[in-house]
Amino acid sequence: MLHAPPLGPLLEQYAAGSALACEPVDEGLLNRGYRLSTTRGRYFLKHHFDPETADPAAIARQHRATQRLADLGVPVAPPLAGRDGRTVAVIGGHAYALHPWIDGRHRHGGQLTTGQCGRLGALLGVVHASLERVMPAQEPVVPARKGVIPARKRLIPAQRQGPGTALTAPRAEGRAGAVGVIGAVGSAGAVGAESADPVGTFALIDALLDRVRRHRPADAFDALSRHRLLERRELLERHAERRPPRGGSVGWVHGDFHPFNVLYRDDVSEVPAAILDWDRLGVQPRAEEVVRAAVIFFVRPVGALDLARVRSYARAYRCSAGAAPAELAAAVHRVWWERLNDFWMLRWHYERGDTRADPQFPAASALVVWWTREYDAVCEAFVE
């Protein structure tokens, strides 16, 4: 098994018995997870491998947050404490955490009834409100790293349902353009990050078009890429004056709320059993997390949003979080602009030679065009 964790020292620290089986679970690009069976039970073992989130102090802060959320009744899976009372085990310079294993499955928005979509939105509102209760008012500055492709761990297909779970799920979406992880700073009421500058996006489009032209042998993906890049340039030229201002009021957010970070016990569960993977816990515009999550949960394979489900989800969120319709409308505009300027799938393909996102590209690139055309209808779904 590649990257086998040091089970002996780990289990000794946790007094978790002797290992019977240890299998990788959806091993991603960054953090790694394992389904671990021991003489004392079943666990999820997480190897915090991503340098951006592997600081033991930051991991411990996330663990404290999930424990406080659990105390408030939020469905989470706090880690177990070791013999020394700590929830992070550092062995050989690597950070690990042990969680209880939770049986269940992930469900895409298309697998949820409208009532379940509403409960999902209400739960996200509870998460935001609860984080405000358990987290400090301010967060240190996390500087943006220029010229870095946003890190993503696992790619999210439009429709998928599988048994079991890992108590971590990779990031599916990132900030726009060629900027890495963007940190928003301050307490609720502060403003978020700058929106993408179309000047930089035009330069990126030209660079990607050059790579497409030089790619040999040319294939169908090259043809689609060229078509979408030219189409996107035309859309940006037409809508460049609609660049939004800095983000709206910020607060503590999960940071990575998508189908593979929400676990249901079974096919008929009305509410999730656990919200997973709090690695991206941070201070950002809350309403933008609501919109980004909806865009992932409720996108159809053809590249359109299921607006009926979006409406149920967003209405329940607003009631749960006390969010004003205007706040959601502004977030819709910012996330639309973000997607209009985002080319991470093509950058993976042409700059990294990584083709794992290729199956997502047709729907994702079509969504931007559809969203631009149906902009008013999308806004209405979030605010009415």
Secondary structure, DSSP 8 states (H G I E B T S, - for coil): -TT---HHHHHHHHT---EEEEEE-S--SSSEEEEEEETTEEEEEEEE--TTT--HHHHHHHHHHHHHHHHTT---------TTS-S-EEETTEEEEEEE----B---GGGS-HHHHHHHHHHHHHHHHHHHHHS-S--------BT------S---SS---SS--S--------STTB------SSTTS-------HHHHHHHHHHHHHHHHH-SS--HHHHHHHHHHHHHHHHHHHHGGG---S---EEEE-S--SGGGEEBSSTT-SS-SEE---TT-EEEEHHHHHHHHHHHHTB-TTS-B-HHHHHHHHHHHHHHHT--HHHHHHHHHHHHHHHHT--HHHHIIIII---TTGGGHHHHHHHHHHHHHTHHHHHHHHH-
